[in-house]
Amino acid sequence: MESVLKTEFCGITFKNPVVVASTDIGRSAVVFERFAKTGVGGIITKSVTDAAPLQNKGITMFDIRTMDETPVEQCASIPDDYYFFSRGGSMVAMDDYEPVAKEILQIAERYHVVPIASICAGKLENWVAYARRFEAMGYPMLELNLGNPHGEAAKDKLGFKISQETDLCVEVAAAVIRAVRIPVVVKLTPQVADLAVLTSTLEAAGVQAVTIMHRYQGLVIDHETLEPVIGGYAAIGGPWMKPLSLANVAKVRNATHLSIMGSNGADTAQDVLDFLLAGAGLVQVGSSMMLKGPAYAAKLVRELETLTAATSRSPAELSGLVAKKIVPYKELAKIAARRAVIDTSLCRSCREKPCLERCYYQALSLAGGTLVHDDVSCSGCGMCRAVCSNAAVRIEKIR
Ligand SMILES: Cc1cc2nc3c(=O)[nH]c(=O)nc-3n(C[C@H](O)[C@H](O)[C@H](O)COP(=O)(O)O)c2cc1C
């Protein structure tokens, strides 16, 4: 029976929209196979690079913490919300990787997984040469890693340094697109002024698909040693990134006709669905796959099937549903005004009344111990509801 999750992306059929992002999972055929068996729709290989400083795997360092900064190794189990901090940006050299890439192709065929080859070069001629080599091997799709947050380690402009120069970004993407016949997906950094503007420029230059988005550079501080954790700036991500990524996916969806792979912050099946609703056609999951392993990947696909079936819509029908409904800032007046309505019978027993202190519009006062709400001053912001522990506040639309 055909899955409800079957998805077309740039003319290629994926059995479902879950794609394992380019991570160390694609470094070896052995690990690739473990994930290929899980039922995911696609797997992106580890990026190949021509930058010698980034070909050394000894530079890899991870620091994974809960949101209250407890190192994950001190937790009883892997937390659902974490941040994944990684330094080094170690990738692989094309000549060393080619035999692995060939083996991966055979595994992908065996498990009906779409293999996508990832490139992160510094020199234009290598972008083109590596793309041609992957195409000649039989890869059906390429991802150009123009968003790697470790680009500063290389001599040539690399990773996010390329996304940050629109002309260079267009030059690399256009040169690869001209050189191969397979679909090319351009993976971008979020560290640019406006992803909607950048992607519109890429679309005008002939780009068909983008990955929104790579990770940010971040800084984590070791409170005991007062040193930067793992030495300094590093790539930062985790499930908490999802709202930032969703906003960028929706912006690109609304500004262009590009096909979008969502990336950065997808952890659960619901997250994958959210990326689709924001406008993605496929959704990459990287950190959580690495941290939680192949069994988690299989569970995620199963859960996505159940969730999607419950919507009675296909992934293609879900894609962009919410992006269409976004009210732009210029049209804020179209959103109904709101006001707080307080059930004073519920709040009578509350001595602290934090809502009084936390109302920044002076809409709340006390009269004889009872809360009085002023409809005219109230902005309907919802702060009083957020701090009320008695569920005494509801927010209603005025018109
Ligand atoms: C350890 C690690 C290695 C990564 N290696 C690559 C890489 O070689 N090429 C690439 O384009 N992205 C790489 N990424 C970024 C992921 O592909 C993905 O874009 C990012 O982690 C955000 O998605 P996530 O929240 O699902 O992890 C790596 C991420 C991690 C955590």
The ligand as an SDF file (V2000), in Angstrom:
LIG
                    3D

 31 33  0  0  0  0  0  0  0  0999 V2000
   27.4550   17.4120   13.9150 C   0  0  0  0  0  0  0  0  0  0  0  0
   26.8660   18.1120   12.7390 C   0  0  0  0  0  0  0  0  0  0  0  0
   27.4890   18.0310   11.4900 C   0  0  0  0  0  0  0  0  0  0  0  0
   26.9690   18.7060   10.3990 C   0  0  0  0  0  0  0  0  0  0  0  0
   27.5940   18.6190    9.1840 N   0  0  0  0  0  0  0  0  0  0  0  0
   27.0710   19.2650    8.1080 C   0  0  0  0  0  0  0  0  0  0  0  0
   27.6600   19.1550    6.8260 C   0  0  0  0  0  0  0  0  0  0  0  0
   28.6610   18.4700    6.5980 O   0  0  0  0  0  0  0  0  0  0  0  0
   27.0760   19.8380    5.8020 N   0  0  0  0  0  0  0  0  0  0  0  0
   25.9530   20.5950    5.9560 C   0  0  0  0  0  0  0  0  0  0  0  0
   25.4510   21.1820    5.0020 O   0  0  0  0  0  0  0  0  0  0  0  0
   25.3720   20.7000    7.1790 N   0  0  0  0  0  0  0  0  0  0  0  0
   25.8920   20.0600    8.2350 C   0  0  0  0  0  0  0  0  0  0  0  0
   25.2640   20.1480    9.4460 N   0  0  0  0  0  0  0  0  0  0  0  0
   24.0400   20.9640    9.5860 C   0  0  0  0  0  0  0  0  0  0  0  0
   22.8010   20.1100    9.4020 C   0  0  0  0  0  0  0  0  0  0  0  0
   22.7390   19.5770    8.1080 O   0  0  0  0  0  0  0  0  0  0  0  0
   21.5080   20.9190    9.6550 C   0  0  0  0  0  0  0  0  0  0  0  0
   21.3710   21.9050    8.6620 O   0  0  0  0  0  0  0  0  0  0  0  0
   21.5190   21.6080   11.0130 C   0  0  0  0  0  0  0  0  0  0  0  0
   22.0310   20.7580   12.0050 O   0  0  0  0  0  0  0  0  0  0  0  0
   20.1310   22.0940   11.4060 C   0  0  0  0  0  0  0  0  0  0  0  0
   19.1780   21.0750   11.4520 O   0  0  0  0  0  0  0  0  0  0  0  0
   18.8080   20.2460   12.7760 P   0  0  0  0  0  0  0  0  0  0  0  0
   18.1530   21.1840   13.7150 O   0  0  0  0  0  0  0  0  0  0  0  0
   17.8850   19.1660   12.2890 O   0  0  0  0  0  0  0  0  0  0  0  0
   20.0820   19.7070   13.2980 O   0  0  0  0  0  0  0  0  0  0  0  0
   25.7780   19.4690   10.5570 C   0  0  0  0  0  0  0  0  0  0  0  0
   25.1370   19.5200   11.7940 C   0  0  0  0  0  0  0  0  0  0  0  0
   25.6640   18.8470   12.8760 C   0  0  0  0  0  0  0  0  0  0  0  0
   24.9510   18.9200   14.1810 C   0  0  0  0  0  0  0  0  0  0  0  0
  1  2  1  0
  2  3  1  0
  2 30  2  0
  3  4  2  0
  4  5  1  0
  4 28  1  0
  5  6  2  0
  6  7  1  0
  6 13  1  0
  7  8  2  0
  7  9  1  0
  9 10  1  0
 10 11  2  0
 10 12  1  0
 12 13  2  0
 13 14  1  0
 14 15  1  0
 14 28  1  0
 15 16  1  0
 16 17  1  0
 16 18  1  0
 18 19  1  0
 18 20  1  0
 20 21  1  0
 20 22  1  0
 22 23  1  0
 23 24  1  0
 24 25  2  0
 24 26  1  0
 24 27  1  0
 28 29  2  0
 29 30  1  0
 30 31  1  0
M  END
$$$$
